[in-house]
Amino acid sequence: MSLELQPEATSAVDLPRLNRSLRPAAKAPVRIVHLGLGAFSRSHQAWYTHQASDAADWGIAAFTGRRPDAALALAEQDGLFTVVERADDGDSFAVVGSIVEAVDGADVPRLVELVSAPATAVITLTITEAAYRIGSDGHLDRTASDVAADLALLASGSGNPTTPLGRLVLALAARRAAGAGPLAVVCCDNLSNNGTVARKALAGFADAWDAGLAEWIDANISFVSTSVDRITPRTTDADLAAVEAACGYRDNSPVVAEPFSNWVLSGDFPAGRPRWEDAGAVFVADIEPYENRKLWLLNGAHSLLAYAGQLRGHTTVAQALADPLCLQAVERFWDEAEANLPAADLQIPAYRAALLARFSNARIAHHLAQIAMDGSTKLRMRAVPVLQAERAAGRTGAGAALMIAAWMDFTASGNTLQDPLAGTIAAANQLTGPERTQALLSLLDPVLVQDHSVIELVEKLRGSF
Ligand code: CS2
């Protein structure tokens, strides 16, 4: 179902709720379990699954993270929701029916039941970059308080884990016990080598509890790496009203996204998968160049704009990009990133031009505060590799260093800081001068921080915005 916006449509008081009578096709059986039911997973993986030609065979059971709200709202609509594709020149609307079960993440018994069912073939993850609890040394941080608490709980054999890693490890243990066989875990968070990160996090977690389980995971779970892309801002009340006016029903959980979407995947699916390629997904042998192109150019620019833009009083990506100082910083960072990406096949100039157009879509109010979250984790993927590559090539890396300096200034600016390392960052900000810069840099990279000229460079770039 795809409707064009009808501006003359008016909203009536007694509009029907989006309900099962509007389901575009029969409900598919659960074969995919998703962790991290949020707007992005719905505009991306659920949308691709919905469009696969074999969608009738592939239903998704989607679990929320910390709160039940998204599952409750969706369950009331039989899992259905509207995707609003918001282009420069108007909206279009489609009802997506691939989520057949929306579950509160705290319902661990249901997760265990579904993951241990032989029919379940794929587990997709959008649990946020920070949730993998990988430290700056590249390994699972077993001392993180929530990880340690879940490990203690698993060891005691009673109670339900609260972290996504803990919940999934428990569910995989049940799959092993049930003899339900191999499956694929598909990481859809913005991390370089995200399949490997997911493997390290899950196997590391399992190993700290039960070495046999870690071995089983290694032998039976295929960790698929992906590069995911679709700008999906938070849904607002105005979006609910837009759906109501155009579609003639009340949807309490629509999701708004840009028309563009991209999904590149690399890895095996031992128990099968939907034909996501029907919706444009691409399967490749070597994902790294695609991943880096997206993480550095799109996400890197996003983080730069998030910190520089907010320091300069902007609220959205489009506003920040319209500020020449921010745009110049983005272009400079992109030049550095581009110098470290293989030229062949990646069409970087066209990709950069497309990004400028996507970021300037002022009808998508993509809030900088949303992007600024979890900076200590995100910058390890978005700024650090470019800075390292530039230094290795004998150049300064000032463009990447500027992103780091802007993040540091932002952490000390009085803006709300949502970050797993918020306490440590606040403590570092008690210091002054190069010591403060050094302490903050050590949270991003243990090697770069040994280099005094890097500390000097970042220190010099502080206060640029
Ligand atoms: C953003 C991403 O919030 C962020 O960190 O950079 O969510 C970005 O919008 C998506 O990766 C786009 O595909």
Boltz pocket constraint, residues with backbone or C-beta under 6 A from the ligand:
constraints:
  - pocket:
      binder: B
      contacts: [[A, 190], [A, 228], [A, 229], [A, 230], [A, 231], [A, 232], [A, 298], [A, 299], [A, 302], [A, 303], [A, 370], [A, 371], [A, 372], [A, 373], [A, 378]]
      max_distance: 6.0
